[in-house]
Amino acid sequence: MNRWQEMYKQKLMNPDDVIENFIVDGDKVISPLGNGLPPGLISALAKKIKADELKDILYIDALNVRCFDIIAPDIQSKLIGGTSYVTPLNRWAINSGITDFVPMRFSDSSRLIVEEDVSLYGRQTEYHKINVSMHCVSPMDEHGFFSTGTDPDHSYAVATQKYPHKLFVEVNEHMPRTYGNNHVHISQVDAVVENHVPLFALPEIPISQEDEAIGRYIAEYIPDGSCIQLGIGGIPNAVAKFLGDKKDLSVHSEMLCDSYRDLYYQGVITSRGKTYMPDKWVATFVFGSQKLYDFIDENPLIYMCGTELVNHPRVACLNDKLMSINTTVEVDLSGQCASESMAYRQYTGIGGQLDFVRASAMSNGGKAFICTYSTYTDKEGKLQSKIVPTLKNIVSVGRADVQYIVTEYGIANLKNSPLQERIKKLINLAHPDFRDWLKFEARKLPV
């Protein structure tokens, strides 16, 4: 047994003992996205809070798919909770006011969490910094390092801060070992637990006819040698489907999804000519199938690091021909996009959408595509237009930032277009049943 193995043995505990011995009233706890969340530790934390044995705990996570205990109503009401990204699991808590929501670009998340002069969830971080981070990690290597695997994301910045904080890791043999700026050493860790549970895998997302139409339009605008950023869902999957004849694509993306793996095996993604971190796929979290998790394990192509690098527009734009493809909920006739809310009820979060829209605009030859279906069906079963005269929802991407808007009826470049021209272009992207209505409503607008 070498020094690191001995240290590991000394720090190995069960989750309940970690919470009992290390967490105190008033601690500020953060965990990563998705599979980076350590379910054993978080469940133990929830148990102590439920029993009223811990008070005034600030807890921050995002995209929680691994531990439902912490988002139960009787726990959330006892937490000072917060998130910058909403899912179906915690949407009720946000919109009922039990948990708070912080509008935040993903590129800013790490910096805002650790800076001293920023108010976070109503507390001044100078006196109330995030002082506990908990991570699901791959098994320790011979040098004493754990990989944060699928999720360095916003939480890795806390784990590696110089100010005093507590760091706990939950070792899971199913967590892939990935390379990049995403490792912690056993000497930095306060306690280790082991919990070998399967990772959450996304089910296959079907591609609709509308998705395929949108995918075809976008694929025509993506040249060989592009660096692509895809979001999640049927539309990004459809875009990937129609990129099969492209050559030498590369990857710089907030999230890695299965479409990248598919394109790699088709010989489409080679990373030849990539201008920033050549030959590497740069990402901050991975979310997809078990096949994808197996693909990234010990794969030297993959470079994982925090949001402050991956999502920052000044960094991402160093990739020539950066193509960002994302989705939105609603677009108004000026080009404003609402991607995260239903009226004033928070539905998701802005994530990295605006980051990559701006990065693509700054990139040499870059393009930003925001996609939406032309219609949706409301609760009464009535068809409604997603292209509207004015937004009913919160703006996520402003009209000065938007470039390409895409629906199943076409694609339009709004960049540098005057308002009257935008109105005409967007009406042509609307469902035919709503075009006359939009023309009528457009006459009322002060443009």
C-alpha positions as CSV (number, residue, x, y, z in Angstrom):
1,M,0.0,0.0,0.0
2,N,1.5,3.3,-1.1
3,R,1.1,6.6,0.6
4,W,-2.0,7.6,-1.4
5,Q,-3.7,4.3,-0.8
6,E,-3.0,4.6,2.9
7,M,-4.4,8.2,2.9
8,Y,-7.5,6.9,1.0
9,K,-8.0,4.2,3.6
10,Q,-7.8,6.7,6.5
11,K,-10.4,9.0,4.9
12,L,-12.9,6.3,3.8
13,M,-16.2,6.7,5.7
14,N,-19.9,6.0,5.2
15,P,-22.0,9.0,4.0
16,D,-23.9,9.4,7.3
17,D,-20.6,9.7,9.2
18,V,-19.3,12.3,6.8
19,I,-22.4,14.5,7.3
20,E,-22.3,13.9,11.0
21,N,-18.7,14.7,11.5
22,F,-18.1,17.5,9.0
23,I,-21.3,19.4,8.1
24,V,-22.4,22.1,10.6
25,D,-25.3,24.6,10.7
26,G,-24.9,27.4,8.2
27,D,-22.7,25.5,5.7
28,K,-23.0,26.4,2.0
29,V,-23.0,23.2,-0.1
30,I,-22.6,22.8,-3.9
31,S,-22.7,19.7,-6.0
32,P,-22.2,19.2,-9.8
33,L,-24.8,18.7,-12.6
34,G,-26.3,15.4,-13.6
35,N,-24.2,12.4,-12.8
36,G,-21.6,14.5,-11.0
37,L,-24.0,14.8,-8.1
38,P,-23.1,12.2,-5.4
39,P,-26.4,10.5,-4.4
40,G,-25.1,8.8,-1.3
41,L,-23.7,12.0,0.3
42,I,-26.7,14.2,-0.8
43,S,-29.2,11.6,0.6
44,A,-27.4,11.6,3.9
45,L,-27.4,15.4,4.0
46,A,-31.2,15.4,3.2
47,K,-31.8,12.9,6.1
48,K,-30.0,15.2,8.6
49,I,-31.9,18.2,7.4
50,K,-35.3,16.4,7.5
51,A,-34.5,15.3,11.2
52,D,-33.9,19.0,12.0
53,E,-30.3,18.1,12.9
54,L,-28.9,20.7,10.5
55,K,-30.2,24.2,10.0
56,D,-29.6,27.1,7.7
57,I,-27.9,25.0,5.0
58,L,-27.5,26.7,1.6
59,Y,-27.6,24.0,-1.0
60,I,-26.9,24.6,-4.8
61,D,-27.3,22.1,-7.6
62,A,-28.5,22.0,-11.2
63,L,-29.9,19.3,-13.4
64,N,-30.6,17.0,-10.5
65,V,-31.4,13.5,-11.9
66,R,-29.7,11.5,-9.2
67,C,-31.0,12.3,-5.7
68,F,-34.7,13.0,-5.3
69,D,-34.5,13.2,-1.5
70,I,-33.0,16.6,-1.4
71,I,-35.8,18.1,-3.6
72,A,-38.7,16.6,-1.6
73,P,-41.1,19.3,-0.3
74,D,-40.3,18.6,3.4
75,I,-36.6,19.1,2.7
76,Q,-36.8,22.0,0.4
77,S,-38.8,24.0,2.9
78,K,-36.0,23.6,5.4
79,L,-33.2,24.5,3.0
80,I,-31.9,27.8,1.6
81,G,-32.0,26.3,-1.8
82,G,-30.9,27.7,-5.1
83,T,-30.3,26.7,-8.7
84,S,-29.5,28.3,-12.0
85,Y,-31.1,25.6,-14.1
86,V,-34.6,24.1,-13.6
87,T,-35.8,20.6,-14.3
88,P,-39.2,18.9,-14.0
89,L,-38.0,17.6,-10.6
90,N,-37.5,21.0,-9.0
91,R,-39.7,23.2,-11.1
92,W,-42.5,23.1,-8.6
93,A,-40.2,24.3,-5.8
94,I,-38.9,27.3,-7.9
95,N,-42.3,28.4,-9.0
96,S,-43.9,28.1,-5.6
97,G,-41.1,30.2,-4.1
98,I,-39.7,27.5,-1.8
99,T,-36.4,27.4,-3.8
100,D,-34.8,30.4,-5.3
101,F,-33.6,30.8,-8.9
102,V,-30.6,32.9,-10.0
103,P,-30.6,34.0,-13.7
104,M,-27.0,33.2,-14.6
105,R,-25.0,32.5,-17.8
106,F,-23.2,29.3,-17.4
107,S,-19.9,31.0,-18.2
108,D,-20.4,33.2,-15.1
109,S,-21.4,30.5,-12.7
110,S,-18.0,29.4,-11.4
111,R,-16.8,33.0,-10.9
112,L,-20.0,34.2,-9.2
113,I,-19.9,31.3,-6.8
114,V,-16.3,32.0,-5.6
115,E,-15.9,35.8,-5.9
116,E,-15.9,37.8,-2.7
117,D,-17.9,40.8,-3.9
118,V,-21.0,39.2,-5.3
119,S,-24.3,38.6,-3.5
120,L,-25.3,35.0,-3.9
121,Y,-28.8,33.8,-2.9
122,G,-29.2,36.9,-0.8
123,R,-26.0,36.4,1.1
124,Q,-22.8,38.3,0.7
125,T,-20.1,35.8,-0.3
126,E,-17.4,37.7,1.4
127,Y,-18.8,36.3,4.7
128,H,-20.8,33.4,3.4
129,K,-18.7,31.7,0.7
130,I,-19.6,28.3,-0.6
131,N,-17.5,26.2,1.7
132,V,-18.5,22.6,0.9
133,S,-18.3,20.8,-2.4
134,M,-19.4,17.2,-2.9
135,H,-18.6,15.2,-6.1
136,C,-19.1,11.8,-7.7
137,V,-15.7,10.8,-9.0
138,S,-14.0,7.9,-10.7
139,P,-11.8,5.5,-8.6
140,M,-8.4,6.9,-7.5
141,D,-5.5,6.3,-9.8
142,E,-2.0,5.2,-8.7
143,H,-0.9,8.9,-8.3
144,G,-3.7,9.7,-5.9
145,F,-6.0,11.5,-8.3
146,F,-9.7,11.3,-8.8
147,S,-11.3,12.4,-12.1
148,T,-14.6,14.3,-11.9
149,G,-15.5,12.4,-15.0
150,T,-18.7,13.6,-16.7
151,D,-19.0,16.8,-14.6
152,P,-16.4,19.4,-13.7
153,D,-19.0,22.0,-14.7
154,H,-19.6,24.9,-12.3
155,S,-18.6,23.0,-9.1
156,Y,-15.0,22.2,-9.9
157,A,-14.0,25.9,-9.3
158,V,-15.2,25.5,-5.6
159,A,-13.3,22.2,-5.2
160,T,-10.0,23.9,-6.2
161,Q,-10.4,27.2,-4.5
162,K,-7.6,28.4,-2.2
163,Y,-9.9,29.7,0.6
164,P,-10.8,27.2,3.4
165,H,-13.4,24.7,2.3
166,K,-14.5,21.1,2.8
167,L,-14.2,18.7,-0.1
168,F,-15.9,15.3,-0.2
169,V,-15.8,12.7,-3.0
170,E,-18.1,9.7,-3.6
171,V,-16.2,7.1,-5.6
172,N,-18.2,5.3,-8.2
173,E,-16.6,2.6,-10.4
174,H,-19.2,3.5,-13.1
175,M,-18.0,7.1,-13.4
176,P,-15.7,7.3,-16.5
177,R,-12.2,8.6,-16.0
178,T,-11.7,11.7,-18.2
179,Y,-8.8,13.9,-18.8
180,G,-8.4,17.7,-18.6
181,N,-8.5,20.3,-15.9
182,N,-10.9,18.2,-13.8
183,H,-8.9,16.2,-11.1
184,V,-8.7,16.4,-7.3
185,H,-6.0,14.7,-5.3
186,I,-6.6,12.6,-2.2
187,S,-4.5,15.0,-0.2
188,Q,-7.1,17.8,-0.9
189,V,-10.0,15.6,0.1
190,D,-11.5,15.7,3.6
191,A,-13.5,12.4,3.3
192,V,-14.1,9.6,0.8
193,V,-17.2,7.4,0.4
194,E,-17.9,4.6,-2.0
195,N,-21.2,4.1,-3.8
196,H,-21.1,2.1,-7.0
197,V,-24.5,2.8,-8.6
198,P,-25.2,3.0,-12.3
199,L,-25.1,6.4,-13.9
200,F,-28.3,8.1,-15.1
201,A,-28.6,7.5,-18.9
202,L,-30.8,9.5,-21.1
203,P,-33.4,7.5,-23.2
204,E,-33.2,7.8,-26.9
205,I,-34.9,11.0,-28.0
206,P,-37.0,10.5,-31.1
207,I,-36.6,12.8,-34.2
208,S,-39.8,14.3,-35.6
209,Q,-40.5,15.4,-39.1
210,E,-40.2,19.0,-37.9
211,D,-36.8,18.2,-36.4
212,E,-35.6,16.7,-39.7
213,A,-36.7,19.8,-41.6
214,I,-34.9,22.1,-39.3
215,G,-31.8,19.8,-39.3
216,R,-31.7,20.0,-43.1
217,Y,-31.8,23.8,-43.2
218,I,-29.0,24.1,-40.7
219,A,-26.8,21.5,-42.2
220,E,-26.7,23.5,-45.5
221,Y,-25.1,26.4,-43.6
222,I,-22.4,24.4,-41.9
223,P,-19.2,24.3,-43.9
224,D,-16.5,21.6,-43.7
225,G,-14.0,22.2,-40.9
226,S,-16.6,23.8,-38.6
227,C,-16.4,23.5,-34.8
228,I,-19.9,22.6,-33.5
229,Q,-21.8,23.1,-30.3
230,L,-25.0,21.2,-29.9
231,G,-27.7,21.4,-27.2
232,I,-30.0,18.6,-26.1
233,G,-33.1,17.2,-27.8
234,G,-34.6,16.1,-31.1
235,I,-33.5,19.2,-33.0
236,P,-29.7,18.9,-32.3
237,N,-30.0,15.1,-32.9
238,A,-31.6,15.9,-36.3
239,V,-28.9,18.4,-37.2
240,A,-26.3,15.7,-36.5
241,K,-28.2,13.3,-38.7
242,F,-27.7,15.7,-41.7
243,L,-24.0,16.4,-41.1
244,G,-22.9,13.0,-42.4
245,D,-21.4,14.3,-45.6
246,K,-19.4,17.0,-43.8
247,K,-15.6,16.8,-43.4
248,D,-13.2,17.5,-40.5
249,L,-15.7,18.8,-38.0
250,S,-14.5,19.5,-34.4
251,V,-16.1,20.0,-31.0
252,H,-16.2,22.8,-28.4
253,S,-19.4,22.4,-26.5
254,E,-20.9,23.0,-23.1
255,M,-22.4,19.4,-23.2
256,L,-21.2,16.3,-25.0
257,C,-24.2,14.2,-26.3
258,D,-24.5,11.0,-28.3
259,S,-24.6,12.8,-31.6
260,Y,-20.9,13.6,-31.3
261,R,-20.0,10.0,-30.8
262,D,-22.1,9.0,-33.8
263,L,-20.4,11.6,-36.0
264,Y,-17.0,10.5,-34.8
265,Y,-17.6,6.9,-35.9
266,Q,-18.9,8.1,-39.2
267,G,-15.6,9.8,-39.8
268,V,-17.1,13.3,-39.8
269,I,-15.5,14.6,-36.6
270,T,-11.7,14.5,-37.0
271,S,-10.7,17.8,-35.3
272,R,-8.3,18.5,-38.1
273,G,-7.8,22.2,-38.4
274,K,-9.3,23.0,-35.0
275,T,-7.8,26.4,-34.0
276,Y,-8.3,26.2,-30.2
277,M,-6.9,23.2,-28.4
278,P,-6.3,21.3,-31.6
279,D,-7.4,17.6,-31.7
280,K,-9.4,17.9,-28.4
281,W,-13.1,17.8,-27.8
282,V,-13.6,20.5,-25.1
283,A,-16.6,20.2,-22.9
284,T,-17.8,20.9,-19.3
285,F,-20.3,18.1,-18.8
286,V,-21.5,14.9,-20.5
287,F,-25.1,13.7,-20.6
288,G,-26.4,10.9,-22.7
289,S,-26.4,7.1,-23.1
290,Q,-24.2,4.5,-21.4
291,K,-22.5,4.1,-24.8
292,L,-21.4,7.7,-24.6
293,Y,-20.1,7.3,-21.0
294,D,-18.1,4.2,-22.2
295,F,-16.8,6.2,-25.1
296,I,-15.3,9.1,-23.0
297,D,-13.7,6.7,-20.5
298,E,-9.9,7.0,-20.7
299,N,-10.4,8.7,-24.1
300,P,-7.5,11.1,-24.8
301,L,-9.7,13.0,-27.3
302,I,-11.9,14.3,-24.5
303,Y,-10.8,17.4,-22.5
304,M,-13.1,18.2,-19.6
305,C,-12.8,21.5,-17.7
306,G,-14.9,24.1,-15.9
307,T,-17.5,26.4,-17.3
308,E,-15.3,29.5,-16.9
309,L,-13.2,28.2,-19.8
310,V,-15.6,26.1,-21.9
311,N,-18.4,28.6,-22.0
312,H,-16.6,31.9,-21.9
313,P,-17.2,33.6,-25.3
314,R,-13.7,35.1,-25.4
315,V,-12.4,31.5,-25.2
316,A,-14.9,29.6,-27.3
317,C,-14.6,32.1,-30.1
318,L,-11.0,31.1,-30.6
319,N,-12.4,28.2,-32.5
320,D,-12.8,29.3,-36.2
321,K,-16.2,28.6,-37.8
322,L,-17.9,27.9,-34.4
323,M,-21.4,26.8,-35.1
324,S,-23.8,26.9,-32.1
325,I,-27.2,25.1,-32.4
326,N,-29.7,25.7,-29.6
327,T,-33.5,25.8,-29.1
328,T,-36.0,28.3,-27.9
329,V,-39.6,28.5,-26.7
330,E,-40.8,31.6,-28.4
331,V,-39.5,34.3,-30.8
332,D,-41.1,37.8,-31.3
333,L,-41.1,39.8,-34.5
334,S,-38.0,41.8,-33.4
335,G,-36.0,38.6,-33.0
336,Q,-36.0,38.4,-29.2
337,C,-35.9,34.8,-28.0
338,A,-37.5,33.4,-24.8
339,S,-35.8,30.1,-24.0
340,E,-36.3,29.5,-20.3
341,S,-39.7,30.5,-19.0
342,M,-43.4,30.2,-19.5
343,A,-44.6,33.7,-18.7
344,Y,-42.9,34.4,-15.4
345,R,-42.8,30.8,-14.4
346,Q,-39.3,29.4,-14.7
347,Y,-39.1,26.4,-17.0
348,T,-35.4,25.7,-17.5
349,G,-32.5,28.1,-17.4
350,I,-30.4,30.1,-19.9
351,G,-27.5,27.7,-19.4
352,G,-24.9,28.4,-22.0
353,Q,-27.2,29.5,-24.9
354,L,-26.3,33.2,-24.8
355,D,-22.6,32.3,-24.2
356,F,-22.4,30.4,-27.4
357,V,-24.5,32.8,-29.4
358,R,-22.0,35.5,-28.6
359,A,-19.0,33.2,-29.0
360,S,-20.2,32.2,-32.5
361,A,-20.6,35.9,-33.4
362,M,-17.1,36.6,-32.3
363,S,-15.6,33.5,-34.1
364,N,-14.0,33.8,-37.5
365,G,-16.7,32.5,-39.8
366,G,-19.0,31.5,-36.9
367,K,-22.7,31.2,-37.0
368,A,-25.4,30.9,-34.3
369,F,-28.7,29.1,-34.9
370,I,-31.7,29.3,-32.6
371,C,-34.4,26.8,-33.5
372,T,-38.0,26.3,-32.7
373,Y,-41.1,24.6,-34.0
374,S,-43.5,27.0,-35.6
375,T,-46.4,26.0,-33.3
376,Y,-47.4,24.3,-30.1
377,T,-50.7,23.0,-28.7
378,D,-51.9,24.7,-25.5
379,K,-53.7,23.1,-22.6
380,E,-57.1,23.5,-24.3
381,G,-55.8,21.6,-27.3
382,K,-55.6,24.7,-29.5
383,L,-52.8,25.3,-31.9
384,Q,-50.7,28.4,-31.1
385,S,-47.9,30.2,-32.9
386,K,-44.4,30.2,-31.4
387,I,-43.6,33.3,-33.5
388,V,-45.5,36.1,-31.8
389,P,-45.8,39.9,-32.2
390,T,-44.3,40.5,-28.7
391,L,-42.9,38.1,-26.1
392,K,-45.1,36.8,-23.3
393,N,-42.0,35.2,-21.7
394,I,-38.7,36.4,-20.3
395,V,-36.0,37.4,-22.9
396,S,-33.0,35.0,-23.0
397,V,-31.3,36.1,-26.2
398,G,-31.8,39.8,-27.2
399,R,-32.5,41.0,-30.7
400,A,-29.0,42.5,-30.9
401,D,-27.4,39.1,-30.3
402,V,-29.6,36.8,-32.4
403,Q,-28.4,35.6,-35.8
404,Y,-30.1,32.7,-37.5
405,I,-33.7,31.7,-36.6
406,V,-34.9,28.3,-37.9
407,T,-38.3,26.6,-38.0
408,E,-39.6,23.7,-40.1
409,Y,-40.6,26.4,-42.6
410,G,-37.2,27.9,-43.3
411,I,-34.2,29.7,-42.0
412,A,-33.6,33.5,-41.7
413,N,-30.5,35.5,-40.9
414,L,-31.6,38.5,-38.7
415,K,-28.1,39.8,-38.0
416,N,-27.9,43.5,-39.0
417,S,-31.4,43.4,-40.5
418,P,-33.7,46.4,-39.7
419,L,-36.9,45.7,-37.9
420,Q,-39.3,45.9,-40.9
421,E,-37.1,43.3,-42.7
422,R,-37.0,41.1,-39.6
423,I,-40.7,41.1,-39.4
424,K,-41.1,39.9,-43.0
425,K,-38.5,37.2,-42.5
426,L,-40.0,35.9,-39.3
427,I,-43.5,35.8,-40.7
428,N,-42.2,33.6,-43.5
429,L,-40.9,31.2,-40.8
430,A,-44.3,31.0,-39.1
431,H,-46.9,28.4,-39.7
432,P,-49.1,29.4,-42.7
433,D,-52.2,29.5,-40.5
434,F,-50.7,32.4,-38.5
435,R,-49.1,34.5,-41.1
436,D,-52.0,36.8,-41.8
437,W,-52.6,37.3,-38.1
438,L,-48.9,38.2,-37.6
439,K,-49.1,40.7,-40.5
440,F,-52.1,42.3,-38.9
441,E,-50.5,42.5,-35.5
442,A,-47.3,43.8,-37.0
443,R,-49.1,46.9,-38.2
444,K,-49.8,47.8,-34.5
445,L,-46.1,47.7,-33.6
446,P,-44.2,51.0,-33.3
447,V,-41.7,50.2,-36.0
